[in-house]
């Protein structure tokens, strides 16, 4: 199950980065 946890964390990190990229122009 360790692989599933790592996969979840990777998806979470990618989603977080995309979200920040999408919101950055609006915050400036």
C-alpha distance matrix in Angstrom:
0.0 3.8 5.3 5.2 6.5 8.9 10.0 10.8 12.7 14.4 15.6 16.8 18.7 20.3 21.3 22.7 24.7 26.0 27.0 28.9 30.6 31.7 33.0 34.6 37.8 38.4 38.1 40.6
3.8 0.0 3.8 5.4 5.1 6.3 8.6 9.9 10.7 12.4 14.4 15.3 16.6 18.5 20.0 21.0 22.7 24.5 25.6 27.1 28.7 30.3 31.5 32.8 36.1 36.9 36.4 38.7
5.3 3.8 0.0 3.8 5.4 5.1 6.1 8.6 9.9 10.5 12.3 14.1 15.3 16.5 18.2 19.8 21.1 22.5 24.1 25.7 27.0 28.5 30.1 31.4 34.5 35.5 35.3 37.5
5.2 5.4 3.8 0.0 3.8 5.4 5.0 6.1 8.6 9.8 10.5 12.2 14.2 15.3 16.3 18.1 20.0 21.0 22.2 24.2 25.7 26.7 28.3 29.9 33.0 33.7 33.7 36.1
6.5 5.1 5.4 3.8 0.0 3.8 5.4 5.1 6.2 8.6 10.0 10.5 12.3 14.3 15.3 16.3 18.4 20.0 20.8 22.5 24.3 25.6 26.7 28.2 31.5 32.1 31.7 34.2
8.9 6.3 5.1 5.4 3.8 0.0 3.8 5.4 5.1 6.1 8.6 9.7 10.5 12.3 14.1 15.1 16.5 18.3 19.7 21.0 22.5 24.2 25.6 26.7 29.9 30.9 30.5 32.7
10.0 8.6 6.1 5.0 5.4 3.8 0.0 3.8 5.4 5.1 6.2 8.5 9.9 10.6 12.2 14.1 15.4 16.5 18.1 20.0 21.1 22.4 24.2 25.6 28.6 29.6 29.6 31.8
10.8 9.9 8.6 6.1 5.1 5.4 3.8 0.0 3.8 5.5 5.2 6.1 8.6 10.0 10.5 12.1 14.3 15.4 16.2 18.2 19.9 20.9 22.3 24.0 27.1 27.6 27.6 30.1
12.7 10.7 9.9 8.6 6.2 5.1 5.4 3.8 0.0 3.8 5.5 5.0 6.1 8.6 9.8 10.4 12.3 14.2 15.1 16.4 18.3 19.8 20.9 22.1 25.5 26.2 25.7 28.1
14.4 12.4 10.5 9.8 8.6 6.1 5.1 5.5 3.8 0.0 3.8 5.4 5.1 6.2 8.5 9.8 10.7 12.3 14.1 15.4 16.6 18.3 20.0 21.0 24.1 25.3 25.1 27.2
15.6 14.4 12.3 10.5 10.0 8.6 6.2 5.2 5.5 3.8 0.0 3.8 5.5 5.1 6.0 8.4 9.9 10.5 12.0 14.1 15.2 16.3 18.1 19.7 22.6 23.5 23.8 26.1
16.8 15.3 14.1 12.2 10.5 9.7 8.5 6.1 5.0 5.4 3.8 0.0 3.8 5.5 5.1 6.0 8.6 9.9 10.4 12.2 14.2 15.2 16.3 17.9 21.1 21.6 21.5 24.0
18.7 16.6 15.3 14.2 12.3 10.5 9.9 8.6 6.1 5.1 5.5 3.8 0.0 3.8 5.5 5.1 6.2 8.6 9.8 10.6 12.3 14.2 15.3 16.2 19.5 20.6 20.2 22.3
20.3 18.5 16.5 15.3 14.3 12.3 10.6 10.0 8.6 6.2 5.1 5.5 3.8 0.0 3.8 5.4 5.1 6.2 8.5 9.9 10.5 12.3 14.2 15.3 18.1 19.5 19.7 21.6
21.3 20.0 18.2 16.3 15.3 14.1 12.2 10.5 9.8 8.5 6.0 5.1 5.5 3.8 0.0 3.8 5.5 5.1 6.0 8.6 9.8 10.4 12.2 14.0 16.8 17.5 18.0 20.4
22.7 21.0 19.8 18.1 16.3 15.1 14.1 12.1 10.4 9.8 8.4 6.0 5.1 5.4 3.8 0.0 3.8 5.5 5.0 6.2 8.6 9.8 10.5 11.9 15.2 15.8 15.6 18.0
24.7 22.7 21.1 20.0 18.4 16.5 15.4 14.3 12.3 10.7 9.9 8.6 6.2 5.1 5.5 3.8 0.0 3.8 5.4 5.2 6.1 8.6 9.9 10.4 13.5 15.0 14.9 16.6
26.0 24.5 22.5 21.0 20.0 18.3 16.5 15.4 14.2 12.3 10.5 9.9 8.6 6.2 5.1 5.5 3.8 0.0 3.8 5.5 5.0 6.1 8.6 9.9 12.3 13.7 14.5 16.3
27.0 25.6 24.1 22.2 20.8 19.7 18.1 16.2 15.1 14.1 12.0 10.4 9.8 8.5 6.0 5.0 5.4 3.8 0.0 3.8 5.4 5.1 6.1 8.4 11.1 11.5 12.1 14.6
28.9 27.1 25.7 24.2 22.5 21.0 20.0 18.2 16.4 15.4 14.1 12.2 10.6 9.9 8.6 6.2 5.2 5.5 3.8 0.0 3.8 5.4 5.1 5.8 9.2 10.1 9.8 11.9
30.6 28.7 27.0 25.7 24.3 22.5 21.1 19.9 18.3 16.6 15.2 14.2 12.3 10.5 9.8 8.6 6.1 5.0 5.4 3.8 0.0 3.8 5.6 5.3 7.7 9.8 10.4 11.6
31.7 30.3 28.5 26.7 25.6 24.2 22.4 20.9 19.8 18.3 16.3 15.2 14.2 12.3 10.4 9.8 8.6 6.1 5.1 5.4 3.8 0.0 3.8 5.8 6.9 8.0 9.7 11.6
33.0 31.5 30.1 28.3 26.7 25.6 24.2 22.3 20.9 20.0 18.1 16.3 15.3 14.2 12.2 10.5 9.9 8.6 6.1 5.1 5.6 3.8 0.0 3.8 5.7 5.4 6.4 9.0
34.6 32.8 31.4 29.9 28.2 26.7 25.6 24.0 22.1 21.0 19.7 17.9 16.2 15.3 14.0 11.9 10.4 9.9 8.4 5.8 5.3 5.8 3.8 0.0 3.9 5.5 5.2 6.4
37.8 36.1 34.5 33.0 31.5 29.9 28.6 27.1 25.5 24.1 22.6 21.1 19.5 18.1 16.8 15.2 13.5 12.3 11.1 9.2 7.7 6.9 5.7 3.9 0.0 3.8 5.5 5.4
38.4 36.9 35.5 33.7 32.1 30.9 29.6 27.6 26.2 25.3 23.5 21.6 20.6 19.5 17.5 15.8 15.0 13.7 11.5 10.1 9.8 8.0 5.4 5.5 3.8 0.0 3.8 5.6
38.1 36.4 35.3 33.7 31.7 30.5 29.6 27.6 25.7 25.1 23.8 21.5 20.2 19.7 18.0 15.6 14.9 14.5 12.1 9.8 10.4 9.7 6.4 5.2 5.5 3.8 0.0 3.8
40.6 38.7 37.5 36.1 34.2 32.7 31.8 30.1 28.1 27.2 26.1 24.0 22.3 21.6 20.4 18.0 16.6 16.3 14.6 11.9 11.6 11.6 9.0 6.4 5.4 5.6 3.8 0.0
